[in-house]
Amino acid sequence: MYDFSLSIRHLWLFSVVRQSTLLYPIILSSHLAIIGVFGGLIVVTNLRLFGLVLTRYSIASVIRQLRPYKWTGLILMVSMGILLAGSKANIYYDNPYFIMKISTLLLIGVHFLIFRKSVYRDETVGSDNGPKSSPIAKLAGATSILLWVTIVVCGRWIAYYDRPDEDKLRPEAATLTLPEQNRGSSLEGSLTKQFRVDPQLPVTNSVSTRARANVRPD
């Protein structure tokens, strides 16, 4: 699986995104901004399903008016997310929060299919203006909020995940070359404990040929 993630990471488009000093942060910033706008539209829709906002408009009318903006935001958000994830596929492929985020995104698709006819595509649901809302509409709103909050939280936690015993999982620990007089000394042991390989960076002459990265401090 790791080798497959590396092959994805090295695809031309993902390599361009990763190696650019401007493209990656621009895509990341745009991705986050779109999440904010798109998330706001989702919240408005779900609050209307609960009968808390825009009660002078029917549920069907609110859903219909916001639908093109939500679909545009979703397409842009997913497209940028693919570029970001693909450019660092070897980091994210076994990240549990990334896996949970993608799984929840698929569950949102299932959620849409379940409530499509009964809520999202039903022109009669909530046709009467006012704060009243049907139980099925409230269930759809509650489920939607739960799923989208899960996606946002997992997306935030992705960056804070550290693989357990990372140095033991991959035989790529750095081999530092020290002068003869320092070998076997406390200096060598100290350096061995304080440094490990960053698998994201290319091999340099300062590390062993099995390493894929420069040495970086813990």
N, C-alpha and C positions, 0 to 999 in steps of 0.2 A: 504493500500500500504506500509505503514511503517513496519507493522508486516511481510509482505512478504519479504521486503528488509532485515529485521533482520534474517529471516529464511535462506536466501541466504548467508548472511554474516557468519552464523554459520555453514555452510557446512564444512566438514572436510578439504578439500583442501584449501579453502579460509581462514580458521582458521589457518592452518599451515603457510600460506604466511604472514598473519597479525601478528602472534605472534612471528615469527622468527626475530631475531635481524639482520640477514644478508640477508635472502632470499628476503624480500620485497625491500630493497635498491638495491640489485643486479638486480632483475627483472625490477625495475624502471629505473635504469641506462641503462640496455640493451634495454629496450623499447625506451628510448630517442635516444640512439645511432642508433638503427635500423631505427627510424623515419628520422634521418639525412641522412643515406645512401639511404634509400628508397625514401626519398624526392628528393635527388639529381638525382636519376634515372628518377623520374617523371618529374623533371624540364628539363632534357636533352631531354626526349621524346617530351615534349610540345614545347620546343624551335625548335626542328626539324620540328614539325608540322607547325610552323610559318616560317620555312625556314631560321632560323638564325644561326644554328650550324650544323656541320656534313653534309653539303650540297653535299659533294662528294658521300654520300651514299643515297640511296633511303629511303623514309619514311618507306616503308614496311620492308626494311632490318634492319633499326634501331630498329623498334618495335619488330621484330622477334628476334633479338640478345639480347635485354634487357628483353624480356618477362619472361624467367625462373628466372632471378634475382629479378624482381619485384614481381612475384608471391611468391617466397620464402620469401622476405621481408614482404609482406603483411600478409602471414600466421603467421610468427613469431610475427609481430607487433600486430595483432589482438589477438593472443593467450595470449601474455603477458598483453595486455590491459584488457582482460577478467579476468585474475588473479588479477590485480590491482583493477579493479572496483568491482569485486565480494567480495574482502576482506574488502571493505568499502562501501558496497551497501547501507547501511542505511544513509550514508552521501550523496551519489551521486544520489539517486533515484529521488529527486525532484530538483536537481541542474539544472537550466535552460541551463547553458552552456554545461553540460554533455548531456542533452537531445538534444540540438542542434547539438552537435558533433556526436552522434549516428545517428540522422536523416540525417545529411550531409553524413555520411558514407553510409547510405542506398541510398542516391541520387547518390553517385558515382557508385554504382552498376547499377542504372537506366541509368546513363550516359554511362556506358560501353555497356549496351544492346542496347541503341539507336544508338551509333556510331560503334558498333561491325562490322557490315557488310560493312558499308560505309568507315570506316577508319582503325580500329585496326586489322581486319581480311582480309582486301582487299589487295591482293598482287599487284594490279595495281595502288593503290593510291600513288602519288608521285614517280612513277617508274623512272621518268626522273631525273637524278642528277642535282643539281643546287638549287638556292635559291627560285625558284618558288614553291608555295604551293597552293593547291585548297582552295576555301572558306570554304568547309565543314571540311577540316582538321584544318584550323585556328579556326573555331568555336569550334571544339572538344578540341583543345588545350586551348583556352581561358576559356571554361567552366571547364575543368579539373583543371586549375590553380586556378580559383575562389573557387572551391569546396575544394581543398586540403589546400589552405590558410585559409579557414573558419575552417577547422578541427584543424589546428595547433593553430589558435588564440583561439578557444573555449577551446581546451585542456589546453592552458596556463591560461585562465581565470577561469577554474574550481576551482583552489586552492584559488582564491580570492573572492569567493562568500560567503556572509554571509546571512543567513536566516533573513528576517525582523521580528522583535519582536519574536525572537526565544524562549524566556522564556514564552511568552504568548501562543505560539502554542502548547507547551507541558508542562503539569503540573508536571515538574520535577525539579523545583527550589530547591536549597539546603536549608536545614533547619539546621542552626548552633545552637548548644547548648551552651549558655552562662551562666556564674554564675548568681545567682539570683539578685545580686546587679547591674549587667550590663543590665538586661532586661529592655526594654523600653527606654534605654538611647540613646544618639547620636551614641555610639559605635555600637550598634546593627543595627541601620539604615544605618550606613556607611558600615558595613560588608555586609548587604543585597544588597546594590547597587553595591559593588565592586566585588562580587563573583557570579558565576552562575555555573550550572552543565555542565560538559563535558559528553555527552551521549556515548562517545566511551569507557569510562573506567568503571570498575566494581564498584559495590556498596561497600562503606566502612562504618565503624561505625560512621564516622564523619558527615554523611549526613542522611537524612530521608530514610526510606525503599522504598519510591517511586522513589528515585533518582537512576540512573544507573551509576553514575560516581563519581570520586573525585571532590572536589571543585577546580576550577582553576580561576585565576584572568582574568578579561576582557582585 
